[in-house]
Each structure stands twice: as structure tokens, then as C-alpha cells.
């Protein structure tokens, strides 16, 4: 089976190379487009291979559009949180047909089949796909979007796949947004699930406001959650609601400087299917997302049920050549007076879940040399560690198309549970030849002292190639050993175990 796929891969690569020639320009029928994403890996230590492929085909004619996504997993990632009952799978996993009347000012769009949808910033509903963290909670059903004189309405009914790739829970949801003035929007969202089992439905709703004045932007949303079973069994009808949440974010800009602040309070506000394997909402995590390896090594995933916190960030141009970024954030659990603890019957004090500080200084020495110095500090409760991480990054611009980048990361970790202390170092040397080629060599060393006077060092090294085949295909090839780590996007994290072998990724779009 894999030999066939590799043969197809070679054909696509060859075709992509031909596309780059001046005497051959690919022409698809008008309105037709496709994309294909292929990922293959082989771990020689575990003698384990995975193959994943997503093929999208879309067509638009006049007011109608339709599309399919054909998924192949032969086999899929062995992690059940990723495979979701599709260890070996080949089928049309996403299909839709859509009709659009009018325009964004006055019009309507109707979608039948599979679809995604986002209400506000995800406090009530965020149905989306992100293949890096293997999230795909698409809905199968009907969605209607209507626009008229500053009003925007979204109404939908659909079912998402649960842990066993079954669609059982029915979701009904609606969102209404009204642009009162050029600088002011208000809105409201409502959703409820309808389980097939004989249990009460969960009802969740929110209101929001978005003013914009001068250089100041604000977003605020407040939500409540109801479930009659939880209310009668856990709260003994002592409250009308079983959950509460609010989020506020503000941005202030002045010239090249900016100040950003966010606050969250999520109390028993996880909106999920009856079996708990589908999460419908994904509110802002209020955590900083990093581009460096070691700063992502000890994450703290978002918990919609039991956290409150804030984050502030300032960006300031010290001089024309120097730019400074400083951020600080905290996330804590909720106290005994929260819905979350009342539902569980718990009585625990507020605890620090995450504290993080980050500072970054960018300095341009001249047209050929840029230095980035960064420092990160965080404490997180899940693994109960404290981490101090200095980073130094240099960019050498050889000419207009050739660049060298060197990144040195060092992290000192203290395990608060065992009091163990250890060091991790990562060095990355990257060569970029824009826009066709990139070569990265990454070396990681971890130094531990399990016993006094006994030093143990472990190494992980890999080389990664990136190449643009013609105008339509990007290829990535990794060879070597990679340390276990986390990929976190929007507070949702995917753990990747250590890897030794070869990993191939290819993305083609026409």
C-alpha cells in the first residue's frame, strides 16, 4: 500500500517541478481547486510507521459551491486521542454543498453537509480543524448565515464525531451580531446539545460588546450555563445556573508602541457532548504562544471549567534599531465558592496553575545582522516545574536570498515534586535560500544528575530539509532523533513522544 502512495507522491512531485517551467502552466477547469496534505513517518526504534493524507476537492459555479475531503490513515497515529477510532481508514470524511445569495451587506448563505463555525471568540462555540494538534470537531448538518443592514445571523444544527467516530449528540446553536455604529458591535450567542440518551440537555449562552474608540479596541463577553440534571443532583436546586464565564481583551496602540491586556474567568464552563469526548467551545486561553522549542516544553493546557487569570503585554520601540517586548501572565484555579467546586462537592483553596514572564529584545546592527535576546520564566502546576529559559538568536543576511540563522536555547528546570534540577540545551542552525530551500540542523542535550557526582547526558539530533517544488508544492523531510514535546495552539495541546527515524510532509495546492 505504501509503495503505491510513494509512487503517487513521486508523480505529484514531478508534476510540480514541471509546473515551474515557463512553457507549462497548469490550468484547472474554472471554479475547480484542490489541495493535498501528506504526512508519513517511520520510527526505526519502535518499528512503527504512520501514513496520513487529506485530499480536498472544491468546486464553485455561480451561486453554488461544493466540496469533499478524502482522508486516508494507513495506519493513523497510534495515540487514540488522535486516531479517534480511525486506526486504518479511507473514506470521504468531509462533504458539503453551499448556496450563496446576495453579498456580505445583504444576503444569505446556506450550507448542508459538514461545516465549521465560530461564535465571537469561542466562548460558546468553536468548531474548527487544526491538523497540527489533530483537532477536527466539524459538524454534520445545516448552517444558515444571513446579513442585512448591519445584522449578521448564524443558525445551525449539526452533529460532531465523538471519541469512537460516531455522531450521536445533536447541537443547536445561533449567533446574532449587530453593528450599531462604525466603532461599536454588540452580539449574543446561544447553544444547546440534544443527547440521544435520556438525560437533560445543556444550555449555554452569552452576550458580548466590541467598541473601538481612537486607538483603543475592546472585546468583552459574559456567559451562563444551565443543565437541569446537574442543578438538581449536584446543586440541589440551589442555583439557576451551573456555570459562568467572562472574558475581556483590550488593545491600545500609539505610533509603534502597543499595550495588550486580557482577563478570563471560566467556571464550570466546558461545553461538551454527553459522553465528554467532544468539546464544542474553546475560549481564549490567555496564555502566550512561543516559537521557541524549550518555552513550549512545559505547557499548561486550557481548562474551561476551572481557571481564572490575566495576561498583559507591552511592545515598545526603544530606538529605531531596538524593539522591546515584555509580557506577564497568571492563571489560577477557582475557589470554594465556584460552581465547579460546588458541583464536585469539593472545598479546595485557590492554587496557581501557571505563571509566566517573557521578555524579548530585537536589535538591528546593520542591514546584514540582527540579534534577538529573549528570556522566559514560568511555573506550571500540571508537571509541577519551574523553568528559567534564556535564548539568543542571530540572523545573518548574506545577500537578498541567502540567510543564516543561529538559535541557542538553555533551560534550567526544577521539579518541585522531587526537587530534582536539570538542564536542557537546544542549538538550531538554519540556512534559508528564499523562496526555494531551507536546511535546519537541530541538536538537543539534556543534562541530569540522578546521584551526586554522577552526570548523565542524553542527545537528540536531527536535520530537516524544506523545499518548494514548483509553484504549488512544499516538501519537508526530517531525519534523526527528536525529543518528546508538546504542540500547543490556543490552549489545546498535543503531546508528541520522542521519535527516531524519518518524517516526510508534503502539501500541494492548485
N, C-alpha and C positions, 0 to 999 in steps of 0.2 A: 504494500500500500504506500509506504513512504517513498519507494523508488518512483512511483507514478507521480507523487506530489513534487518530488525534486525535479523530475523531468518537466513538469508544468512550470516549475519555478525557473528553470533554465530558459524555457521558451519565452516566458514573460520578460526575463532579464535581457535576452537577446533582442526582443521586440523593442524594449525600452531604449536600448542602445541605438537601434536603427532610427528611433523617433528623433534622436538628437541630430541626425543628418539633415542638411538643408534641403535635400531633394526628396525628403519624405516627411510629410506632416500628417499625423493620424486624423481622420475625420469620422466621427461617430454621427449617426443619424441625429437630426436636430431634436433637442429635448431629452436625449438619452445620455446618461452618465453612469459610471461605475467606479467602485473603489474596492481594493482587496488588501487585507492585512493578514500576513502570515507570520507565525512565530513557531520556531522549532528549537528544542534543546535536548541535549543528551548528557547526562551525568554519568561519567565513567566509573566513579566510586560506588554509586548505587546501582549501576547498570540500568538506568531508568531514562526513558525518553518521553517527551510530550510533543504533541503536534496540535496547534490551534490555528484555525483560519476563519476569517469573517469576509464574506463576499457580498457587497452591496450593489444592487442594480436599481436605478431610479429613472423614471420617465415622466415627462411633463408635456401635455398637449392642451393648448388653450387654457381653460379654467381647471382642467383636471390634471392630477398627478398621482402616481402610484409607484410602489417600490417593494422590494423584498430584500431580506438579508439571509443568506445561506451560511449556516455555521457548520464547521467540521471540527470535532475533537477526537483524535485517534492516537493515543488516548488524551484526555484532558489532564490538567494539573491534578495530582492525587489529593490535594487538600479539599475536603468535602465542602468547605465554605466557598470554594471557587467553582468546583465542578457542579454543585447543586443538582446531583442526580444524573449528570450527563458525562459519565466517565468515558464512554465511547458513543459518539453522537454525530449524526449527519442529517440535517433537516432544515427546512425553512423556519427560522426562529422568529422572524420579524417580517410583517407584511402589512401594507396599508394602501388605502385609496383615499384621495382627498379632492374636494371641490372648493374653489375659491371664487367668491363673487365680490365685486367692488374693489376697494382698496383699504389701506390702513386707517383712513379717515371715516369712511362709511362703507362697511362691507361685512362679509361673513365667510368663515371657513369651516367646513365640516370634514372631519376625519373619521374613518371607520377602519378598524383593524388594530394594529399595535401603534402606540404613540407614547411620547414623553410630555411632561408638563411641570411647570414651576410656578408656584404662587408666592409672590413677594420675594423673600429671601429664603424660603424653605421652611419657615416655622410650622406651617400646616402641611404643605405638600412639596416634595421634590422627587419627581420621577425622572431618572436620568441614567445614562450609561457612561462609565469610565473604565476602560479596559485595563488601565494601569493598576487599579485596585480591584478589578473584577466585580464591579458593581453594574447591574443591569436590572432595574426594577420597573421595566416598561409595563404599560397597562394594555390589555386587550379589551376593546370595547368601542365606544363612540365619544368623540370630543367635538364640541361646538365653540367656536370663537366668533364674537360679534363686536363690531366697532361702530360707534355713532356719536358724533358731536362731543368728543372728549371722554366718552364712556367706553370701557373695554370690559367685556364679559367673557368668561371661560366657564363652561359647564361640561362635566364629563361623568361617565360611568365606565368602569373597567375593572379587570382582574389582573393581579400580578402573580408571577410564579413564586411558589413557596420553596422551602428547602429541598423538596423532592420533585421539583419541576412541575408541580401541579397548580392549577389556577382554581382556587376554591372561594377565597374571600372576595366579595364584591365591594368596590369602593365607589361612593357617590361624592362628588365634590363640585364646588362652584367658587369663582372668584370674580369680584366686581371692583373695578378701579375707575376713578373719575378725576379728570384733570380740571380742577376748578379754575386755576389761573396758570399762566406760563410757568410760575415758580412754585406751584402747590398741587400735590396729588393726595387723594385720600382713597382708601380701599378697605375691603373686607373679604375674608375667606371663610369657607365652611366645608367640612368634610365629615363623612361617616362611613364606617365599614358595616357590611351586612354578612356576618359569618353564616355558613351553611349549618353549623351546629346550633343547638337550641340554647344560645347564650345571648346576653344583651349586646347591642351594638355600642361601639364607641363613637361619641360625637365630639368634634373638636372645631373651634372657630377662633377667629382673630379679627382685629381692626388695626389699621396702620395709617400713618401720615408721613408725607415726604415733602417738606418745604425746602426751597432753595432761595437764599437771600444773599445778594452780593457774592462774596467768595466763600459762603458758608452753605454746606449741604447737611441735611439731617434725615435720618430714617428711624422711625420708631414703630414698634408693633407689640400688641398685647393680646394674649390668647388664653382661652379656658378650655378645659376638657371634662367630659361627662361620661359615665358608664354606670348604669343603674345596679348592675351586679356588684361591682366594686364598692359603690356607695352603700348598699345595704349590708353587704357581708363584712367589709373591712372598716368602713367608717360608721356603721350602724346608723345610717341616715343623718349623721351629724352635720353634713355639709352638702350643698347642692352640687358641688364640683369635686373632681378627684385630682385635678392637675391645673397648673397655672404657669405661664411663661411670659417674659417680655424681653425684648431686645432693642437696643438703641445704638446707633452709629452716627458719628459726626465727623465731617471733614472741613478743615479750614485751610485755604490757600492764600498766600500773599507772595507775589513775584515767584521766585523759585523755591520758597520755603513752604512747608506744609505741616499741619498737625492733625493727626487722626486718632480718634478715640472710640472704643466700643465697650458696651456693657451687656451682660447676659444674666438671665435668671430662668433656669429651666427646672421646674418642679413637677416630677412625675408626668412629663410631657412627651414621652415616647409614644408615637402613634404607629401602631403595628397591627399586623394581622392577628387573628385569634390564636394561631399556633406560635406567634412570636418570631417567625423566620423572615417576615417581610417588614422592613421599616419604611414607612411612607414619608416621613418628614426628616429633614436634615438641616436644622437651623444653623446660623453662623457659629463656627467653632470658637471664635475669638482666641485663636492661637496663631502664632506666627509660623509661616511655612518657609523652610530653608532650602537653599540649593546645594548646600554642602553635605557631605556624606555623614560625618560624625554628629552633626547637630540633629540629624534625623534618627540617630541610633537609639535614643531613649524617648519615644513619643508618649503622649498621654491622649488616648482616643476620646472623642466627644461622647458624653453621656447625657442624652436628652432628658433623663429622669432625675438627675441628682447633681446639679452643679450651678454655681454662680461665679461671676468673675468679671474681669475687665482687662483691657489692653490699650496702651497708648503708644504712639509712635511719632517722633519728630524728625523731619528732614530739613536740613539747613545747609545752604552753600556758604562755607566759611570764607572761601576766596573763589576766584574764578577757576582755580585749579583743584580746589579741595571741596568735597561734599561729605557731610556727616549725617548718619542715620543712627538714632537711638530709640530703642523700644523696651517696654517693660509690661509684663502681664502676670496676672494671678488667676487661678481657678481653684475654688474651694467646694467642698461638699455642703449640703444643706443641713440645717439644724433640726432639733426635735419637733419644732412647730411646723415643719413642712408636710405637705400632702404625702410625699414619698415615704417619710418615716411613719406617718400615721397609718398608711395603707399596709406597711410591713409590720407594724406594731413594734417598731424599734425606738430606741432612745439614745442616739449617739451624738456626740459633740461635733461641731464643725471641724473639718480637717482640711489641711492644704492638699490639694490634688496636683497642682502644677504651679511653679514659679519660674519665670524665665526672663532673662535680661539679655539684650543683644545690642552691640554697637558695631558700626562699620564706617570706616573712613576711606574714601576714594580720593586718590591724588594723581593728577596727570603731570608727569615730569616734563614731557615733551610729546611731540606727535608720535613718537615710536615707543614710549614706555609709560605704563600705568601700573600703580600699586594699589592693592586693596588690602587693608588690615582690618580684621574682624575679631570680635571677642564674644563668646557666648557663655552664659551661666544658667543652669536650670536645676531644679529639684522636682522630681516627679514621684508620685506615690505608687503607681502600679508595680514597678520593679524596685521601688524604694531606693533610688540612687540620687547622688548629687554629682553634677558633671561640670567641669570647667574646660572650655574649649577655645584656645587661641588659634587664629587662622591667618596665613599670609598668602596672598595671591598676586602674581605678577603677569602682565601682558606685554609681550614684545611684538610690535608690529614691524615685521621685516620689510614689507612693501605693501601695496594695496590689496594683495590677495593672500599673502602668506603671514601667518601669525603663530607665535608660540605662547603657550600659557602654562604656568607652573603654579600649583596649589600645594601648600603644606598645611596639614591639619594635625593638631595634637589635642588629645583629650585625656584629662585626669578624672577617673571615676571612683567614687566612694560608694560602696554598697552599705547602706545604713543598717541592713538586717544582720549581715555577717561582719561588718566593719572592715571588710576586705577593700584594698585600694589597688587599682591597676591603671596602666597607661595604654592608650591606643594612638598610633600614628598612621596617617594616610598621606601618601605623596602621589600627585597626579601630574603627569607631563602630557600636554596635548599639542598636537600640530594641526593647524587648520589651513587648508588651501581653498579659499572661498571661490565658488559655492559647491565644489565637487567632492572634496576629500577631507576627512578628519581621522586622525590616529591618536588614540589615548592609551597611555601606559599607566596603570594604577597599581600601587604597591601598599599593602597594609600590614602593620606589625602590631601585635598585642603583647604587652609585657606584664607578666604576673609573678607574684612571689608567694606561692601557696604555703611555703615554710620559710622561716627566717634564714637568709643566706642562700636560698635556692631560687634561682631566677629561671622562669620558663617563658620562652618567646615562641609565638606562632605567627606564620606568614601566610598571606593570601596575595597572589599576584595575577593580574590578567591584562590582556591587551584587547582593545576594542577598535574596530575599523568602521567608519561610516563613509558611504559613497553614494553619490547621486547618479543614477543610471538614466541618462537622457533627461527629459523634462518632466517625467511622470513617476519615477520610481526612486525611493530611498531605501538603501540597504544598510543593515547594521550587523556586524559579526563580532562576537565576543569569544575569546579563547583563554582558558585559565581557571583560576580559583577565585571565588568571591565569597566574602564573609556574609553570614546571616545578617539581615537587617530589615528595616521597615520602610514601606512606601505609604506616606500619609498625604491625603488630599482632602481638604475641607473637614478635617477632624475624623475622617474614616481611614483606617489603617489596614494594610495588608502585610502580613509577615512573610518574608521570603527566607527560607532556610539556606544554609551555606550551599555552595554549588561548585562543582569541579567538572569542567567539560567544555562543551561548545554550545553557543546560543546564537541562533540566526533569526533576524527580524527583517521583514520586507513590507513596504507599503507602496501601493500603486494606485494612482488616481487619474481618471480620464473624464 
